[in-house]
Amino acid sequence: MDFSICPLYGVTRKRDLNELLKIKVHNKNKYNKRYKPYIEKNPKPRLIEAPYNELKIVQGRIKKYLDCITYPNNVFSGVKGRSYIDNAYYHIDSNYFLKMDMSKFFPNTSREKIYNFYSVKLNLPNDIAAILTDLSTVDLQGILTPEIEKFISVKGIRYTNHLPSGSPISSILSYLANFDMFDEINKAAQNYGCIVSFYVDDIIFSSKNRIPIALINRVKKIINKYNQVVNEDKTKMYMTNDYKKITGCVIKNHELIIPNKTRYKIAELLKQDNYTEKEINSILGLINNAHLFDRTKYNDLQFKIKNHLI
């Protein structure tokens, strides 16, 4: 990857960083602790660290500059113009799949990893790298509630100063800060005759032929080497005839299938005799979502709705 095309690459003066980020970096401390951490409990408990709007805007500007980097075609999260559906389509011609997942991926992406990316990959001096790191990470010290402190302890989260969830910069920065790890995994996949794709903490391998168990062991060693943790419960192998669940998508017989959740919602709404404008828009939105997977479904229904025949 060529990091030098990023506008942040090699910046040496705070004045230039001021202009790029549209802030006064000597006042960067006002952006510290500008997070509202909370525990999201549905569908399962997870830590959310949402930046307040002022910091979120600055992080959005950093993201815009990171978007200038040309990413490998097998990286799908946080990359402009790519989605979780594209990630599934990447494997559509394969027969055998291996799905792996990392636990506590954002919390384990520590401040040190973020700093090293800015310092080494973007060739920035220590002070500039430190400023960008401060703007890109969350330090929960001082804003921990008893509930969050207990959650961190129970979950075994090792770093209180880490890449935040809920930030516009986190998806792509999680890849960049762990670039060396992902690069090693990519090479391991090639060595075993597989293709691989990355979507945040989801790693999908696939092949025309059976995937050797040795690949799992190799990838586990790589992940552990970089102080990340494999989620053993989510490591799953799919055979040729299996329904393959990939980042919210299902592949069967080399085709994407409309998620059951979308089918169910459409069916439930269609049970009614009369529809409000809001419900009509909901049905159209669900049909648009279904068409991302299969353009042949619900066309008659869409036609009737748009022509006020329902």
Secondary structure, DSSP 4 states (H G I P E B T S, - for coil): --GGGSTTTT---HHHHHHHHTS-GGGGGGGTT-EEEEEE-SSS-EEEEEEPHHHHHHHHHHHHHHTTSPPPTTB-TT-TT--HHHHHHTTTT-SEEEEEEEETTTTTSBHHHHHHIIIIITT--HHHHHHHHHHH-EE-TTT--HHHHHHHHHHT---SEEPPTT-TTHHHHHHHHTHHHHHHHHHHHHHTT-EEEEETTEEEEEESSPPPHHHHHHHHHHHHHTT-EE-GGG-EEE-TTS-EEETTEEEETTEEE--HHHHHHHHHHTT-SS--HHHHHHHHHHHHHHHTT-TTSSHHHHHHHHTT--
